[in-house]
Amino acid sequence: AAAIRERVPAAKLELLAADNGTPEGAAETIRRFPELDVLVNNLGIYEAAGFFEETDEAWREMFEVNVLSGVRLARHYLARMLARKTGRIVFVSSESAISPSPEMAHYAATKTMQLSVSRSLAELTKGTAVTVNTVLPGSTRTEGVAKLVQDLFPGVSLAEAETRFMRENRPTSLIERLIDPAEIADFVAYVSSPLASAINGAALRVDGGLVRSVF
């Protein structure tokens, strides 16, 4: 909030703490903000675990938070955007959606599901100025990822740990570094803006060239 106020002094900010990974939290969000011009479904959890260690409960929680949170909010807000014939919905997925790993099978599955949900909803927007898209970030320097990287390479600085992580765990990255969260935010802002009015139903990669495929 402080950073937004610094960049846009005239911005009006209304904050709400709610767990959109639960039906009650999503209902509270909708009650507080019944109308939106832009919905960014950025809530997500992840867990590094082998397939044989991933329990049913872990799969359910991953689905509840990563998929149903966005479905619940989109069910409410998309209907209102279509009535107004304008609006933006962005699902923040992951490169894991198209490049899954056996260490995070349940996470990758939910990220792939987001692609399908987003495209299905985009089909409902025909004839309006509403768009629904998905952004697929690569490995990003969030607090959680920074901790994961440091835990993988203890005894060295975070900068050195990141370098080793990219070299050993993400060798196909063309930028050879973690992505700054601001880079993802800037791209989401673009997709949410009038400049991106011709982009609809798309899965947009911001992965630093990590995924070695043309499409």
PyMOL commands that set and color helices and strands:
alter all, ss='L'
color gray80, all
select helices_A, chain A and resi 2-7+23-32+51-53+56-84+95-97+102-125+143-152+158-169+181-191+194-196
alter helices_A, ss='H'
color red, helices_A
select strands_A, chain A and resi 38-41+86-92+129-137+203-206
alter strands_A, ss='S'
color yellow, strands_A
deselect
rebuild
show_as cartoon
